[in-house]
């Protein structure tokens, strides 16, 4: 049918659909729907918005040098903040860097030796090399990058499994495996950033992550309990190690509880009591500002190292760190895979570490970016952490990501730029060259105690989350939490990680493939007012012979596969909650109206599905109408033949009320014709 210059079909009523955008509000708009109606879905293809305020766009007429400088500041943020750095903030950054260094040094020693089962210096490498690289490429000003308990345990578990498989206990083999994992973590994380997958933190289910993190905390505490009770040598004698399950370790501790080493047990639990008491004191005495900056972990390490050196507790059976002499930085080298170690299995572990590490880090990054009112880019963060771990793998470091506890201290100490992280890394470098010999008498039981306190902090949010799920009766989420928890405890940490990630992606895919459509009903006493029947039960009325379906989102290949089935169930039952085995609850339909106001776009697959749906309705003598079709979708309707197949311009309207008026006029005309006959 020919159209006028204004885009309105000739001879049509003024209420017939016009392609000219009509911004006026209609009486049948669902103004009372929830604010989540249009924005609650997460799609795998969505890209987060980039940092337009932090990184200005290049003007069209810019020369090559200007373009290069703008791109350089975007991809290497240090070239943006460093030229404008004010010395007024140096004091804050220096104090913050020094304070975090007092925490990260003993943590690095603990995580490397007790969790990753490598020499302590490799934990310091992980605090130094990635810390320097992140301060150059990272976008967060408060994030403290270095070894983390969860990540270190995953590395240690992978090392133990591979060594057990090839029957080797060579420290060089363990180091090679750890370096390869770090390098793979860096490469995979960089790839995620390069292809702009920074939205991954929105994909993982909170319930699954909470169950996994809780289980890992329990696994860490049980693993370290063997060291806390001085049963490490006995455990090795009975073949209890990283490859053993958590259940086996618990059984071993109970069976050999009578053989615990008394001095080790006293040192272990007194150090834990010291750390917990000091932490509790900090929380209570918030009015004493300097108390928050006292590094209780460093104090604990110094105290027990001095006591052990004075009283020579090591001669009484207390295991000590006894590291090598002051070291240095190794030349960068690409690690080679040990003989018999399958590289593919290491890459799988690296993928899990990369995703878990990034999700933890980006949550911290966004938290402090919001607090201090600056912008961060998840994609740039992926690139920064990827580059940091690539260099870490070349310098014999274990994987490094953001730490919540250290970032919190960094923020409280006054960190204003990434220079604070750079200062922390420099102090770690000094400890590598000069301080390692002073940790000779550091008890391993104290390191195990530090790790247990870190694991207890991972458990702090679990009661709140479980209580919340119970309170709102979110049984499905609670079931997912328990499933991940028990899988991690009874099978392995790797199995728990895989389940958490796989189920999260499956849930997102399931939700994304479920088209959100709603059946509308007429409100009594208002002829042109329509509302979702599910939101107004007993008020909004079904219209005999007419099915009004509101499409609540864009249609694309993923969410149109079930569209036919959903439409059929709505046509028969009027509600998706009714089981398909029930009897039909609605009268036969003669007209179907699609309200597509909230459908911003559709792709070719969706257009084909809609063509098939229209043809199926026409085959049953059911007329189809479309309401509020957007201009950008109209073009595809025309090219695909959907506009013509639906009935041409006379089946497209601006408002649902106009479509209903048209249907009622046709029905009245048909009735009068039958009476005359």
Steps between C-alpha positions, in 0.01 A plus 500: 500500500636842410599732779490877519806714552432504871514123506129442566308263275255671271145455598585374847352626820699751704564232760653255253872427552735771373873448470560850629616463861220584742636591841162575648385275781222252428229405740593131471867548589599283793603795716453303821742222409810458712819689415673170435273416207740621236838464667497184710633267233868421448603400149827337407543736208464825695809722529558731796535864415855621474649774708404804291561750779838361595614446143381769256429406141727604216355779288445411133763747376775403745846435362691173546699619802190621683327171428802306627517699823128457564515127438811470716326668792207265453694174488775606745324709768825601672558747216174669597531535877878527545557826299232667711616350830508746789764465769233596752376144475839331519493480879166319492616257231828432682332425834246277324771316306707445814200383700390247236861377462503409871200277430582358158853380590396249769193404296716428196731279706199315643314444173808389309622247758179368659256519209695495174775278651781701344797685647399819684687727260251416223224652710705819522554491123123486465464809719772692314476434125118506453483793744731710284325404176153566637600847620581576135204336324232489772209742530426457873675732744436295814527139379788306656625232261696199621464136605161395633407207726235354267714529187812369677311196619380422149860523379625277781228245435587487129872463577434218747273314258749522213792394718298208636408396145862492379638373832734794557570717804772710340464869603615604151208309348258669739644841411473433127136396536422809706669734251318343205166542679582866571596561138180332377294704748654817359445402137139394554415806709656727237297321231178560695578870512605513136165358384313726746354241737512726802136423582595155636463621857127546431464144375612300804226425751549649847355189663738270312799722575406524867472122526833454324687763706355362824608149408849617404534677837407177678740299283782747575439484876496120498813488284686740730380317811753228424775761534331671795512176700853410388387191307659585164779241509259231623258589221774459239588165652140380457475647149266784593571801278345747259367219285303364796136598541379724779312209655822296513684788669228539764510126569880512530489787752248318722683169480835655592382769739694335781826560313471878469809708578421702811742790439388538138135496605560768765688724255234448232193584702664777699595671172143459373366641827741793469388581146128465573524703822694778332251507211208516744673780690532699178127468433405610852743788540408681180557835673873426523610577140860375512388157623350416160842531335688269736583180303410228746616227263848651478508544879401136544771385259767711671391394850507126439813515285686676783364263765594195294852636441551580868363179649600280203161334481613349172717258702184390684332394174338825390520517118648828375512668161883500470512660153812545294724803529404834356400447140446709193284527190534222247543585134173459309460165328220297345439196721519160333259221586651218709510158340173314539293804598206560259493871417129487411405414856702795627317730260166380638612589852620839375159575347327432831753712692467783250121520523484467879786747551352758265152480652641559849719785377240687294253500791764676713591735213140612444443540872781753546437669165146573617620614842752748356294600194726400213454268204652158438479271200456124556662432162802712589520320833509164323781625277693641798472180704582294194820694429590493872473120514681452168798684644450314827525166321823611332647602839403180690202647687172335594175655366407837647162672524330761716460449875203640692678518836811670361295735280294601803817584692642679195190717485492573873870592494420769243600357160414754232662358186658184367832632634408348837509153343831581332650603836377175654672305222828689555496419873437135413802517269714624790379207710602260222856635500553570869230367736465130419775385739315664790209260448717198568336419837146579386285202615299331226221466755471880507474508121225237523328716762513804269338296225228372734414855603476595131274199443280602791453840336368318191234343723387832647230572239363145479258519798354826367446358150349174629270690738389729218422207266308327779312819584376555143454124447744487210522121516646467151790733580554330833507164324763626256710627792484164677567307179819694430605483864471122535648434155808702593530336841443139396653492151762769444552874475531467122166321481337771710650772279380329185150448638471862616608641163315246283169532688525880494538500124219246459268715712582807292443305178172360631379847598618654172320238291172551686304771314331747730145547375192596698129455435307826539144549623251786486449701816131527599343841452776615263452395139851593382697395805685168500722347769690170552255243635768346724551837672128565539346160578122514524496859368641498147257303284561260213329607179302222334650401167793744532849427630712809576867413540756757615860426396721629782843488330688485175468174308808322366614150415547390862161593648265417211546123504229457765278783378252276315454273801453792737242664274307173474492460879387859548229450239369185670556570870563875526782433749840331466476360853219260397625148426460395133300191606211716626185566299473818290387799706441763230252515214631456143684800361405682179739798527855537636647843575874533553600808702865548397568838661767346728662307215791732410640268232482159337737301283450283190434185703227674700343636180483148355339367818241779493423419135439138594280607793292731279460227238394250768235741632373573149473127432257488793307806374640714783578861407824657625562865589808692614492806725766770559757357261823699522648666194827304515310168508256605228772488234567133573125431503477641148809327359405161646143521370365485853309826460319375192451149640333639814242681291664819385473846650143444614624248759752739661381754758635762737301384803346179625169684538504586127557135409212397729272761338590360157425144613168600655397688182586200285311268734198728497510528122526121468206451739284742304584324174400164651169649622422636156571162346 
